[in-house]
Amino acid sequence: MLTPLVESQIPDQMKTHGMDRDTVIREVMLERQPSKEFATTEQLGGTAIFLCSDAATQITGTTISVDGGWTAL
């Protein structure tokens, strides 16, 4: 997720790798990310809403990753 913490790391990564912002995001920060995208607040919120709904009543004691495949690697 592109949080303020991640956002603040981009300039340092640009200097370290001698790359522009878009290249750093694509080739450094999202390199291991299978979806090649940051998760969004809407995606995380959608998962939270689902878990609060009747459709998720029988979901207990499990992890639901909203990470674009990161944990699958």
C-alpha positions in Angstrom: 0.0 0.0 0.0 1.3 3.4 -0.9 1.3 4.8 2.6 3.0 8.0 3.8 5.9 5.9 5.1 6.4 4.2 1.7 6.0 7.5 -0.1 8.7 9.0 2.1 11.1 6.3 1.0 10.8 7.0 -2.7 13.2 10.0 -2.9 16.0 8.1 -1.1 15.5 5.1 -3.5 15.6 7.5 -6.4 19.0 8.8 -5.3 20.3 5.3 -4.4 19.4 3.8 -7.7 19.7 6.8 -9.9 16.2 6.4 -11.2 13.2 8.6 -11.7 10.1 8.2 -9.4 8.1 5.9 -11.8 11.1 3.6 -12.5 11.8 3.3 -8.7 8.2 2.4 -8.0 8.1 -0.1 -10.9 11.5 -1.7 -10.7 12.5 -1.4 -7.0 9.4 -1.1 -4.8 7.1 -3.3 -6.9 9.8 -5.7 -8.2 8.6 -8.7 -6.1 5.0 -7.7 -6.3 3.2 -10.1 -8.6 0.3 -7.7 -9.4 2.8 -4.9 -10.0 0.4 -2.6 -8.1 0.1 -1.2 -4.6 -3.0 -2.4 -2.7 -5.5 0.4 -2.4 -7.4 1.6 0.6 -10.6 0.7 -1.3 -9.4 -2.9 -1.6 -8.6 -3.1 2.1 -11.8 -1.4 3.0 -13.8 -3.8 0.8 -12.2 -6.8 2.6 -13.1 -5.3 6.0 -16.7 -4.6 4.9 -16.9 -8.2 3.7 -15.6 -9.6 7.0 -18.2 -7.5 8.8 -21.0 -8.9 6.7 -23.3 -11.9 7.1 -21.5 -13.5 4.2 -18.4 -13.9 6.4 -20.1 -15.2 9.5 -18.4 -18.6 9.3 -14.9 -17.2 8.7 -12.9 -17.5 11.9 -9.2 -17.8 12.7 -7.7 -17.3 9.3 -5.6 -14.8 7.5 -6.9 -13.1 4.4 -4.1 -11.4 2.5 -4.9 -8.4 0.4 -1.4 -8.1 -1.0 -1.5 -8.8 -4.8 0.2 -12.1 -4.4 3.2 -11.0 -2.2 2.7 -13.8 0.3 2.3 -16.4 -2.4 6.0 -16.0 -3.4 
